[in-house]
Amino acid sequence: MTEYVVRFLVGGIVVSAFSMLGDILRPKSFAGLFGAAPSVALATLGIAIYMHGAEYAARQTLAMSAGTVALAAYGGTVCHLLMRARLRVAITTIIAVVVWLVVSFGLLAVGGLT
């Protein structure tokens, strides 16, 4: 229970800090970029270091990095298939999810995390 309270408080503080940073930067579209993902990742890593040690947190960081690359591949696939190939949304989603899975699990396998 204590872990969830700490995660809630640290996450809220860090989300607020990143939101203020996003509000300061131009263009305003950066505000959403700094709003959630980095702050949640930092709070999670801080708790992971405290609860499980630095080695565990390092593995989590590699997994987060693999997820980031996979999400970029997913987004690129969606943009290409919708805008250039003019595929339907349902087909595009299925193909992009497969791309995300292949990239993420492939990177995890290469990194030795699976």
Steps between C-alpha positions, in 0.01 A plus 500: 500500500783739587658447159183618328478812717864586427450431129190722501675788676828483309317451171276798568790725591704398197199524264440854628864593449504364144169671424645834611804435281273419207302817561817708484628347174385593154310367308225404743478154345800408716284532812338161439835344423635597840175436686483132582746245366831644624361579842343158549821334381710702743269425791494131414878483470547680829275251676669209319841615621373540854311169512713269283838664442684658210543183294126439488438865409759474222307207350180702526670788320597271213143374479367858496747588224390200293138608548586850384663378180210261440249782548689713246490210255127461568435870438708502182319193372159651572589827326640323196212256461225756558643795308693341216355151453148619589415178684197472723544580869426147625755341266755769582454445872551125472815540290639771728439290814690213339785742418499625860513146638780391266711809572447499876555129556785499249679777690432329831644175362809678369540676836471167682188600694269221387 
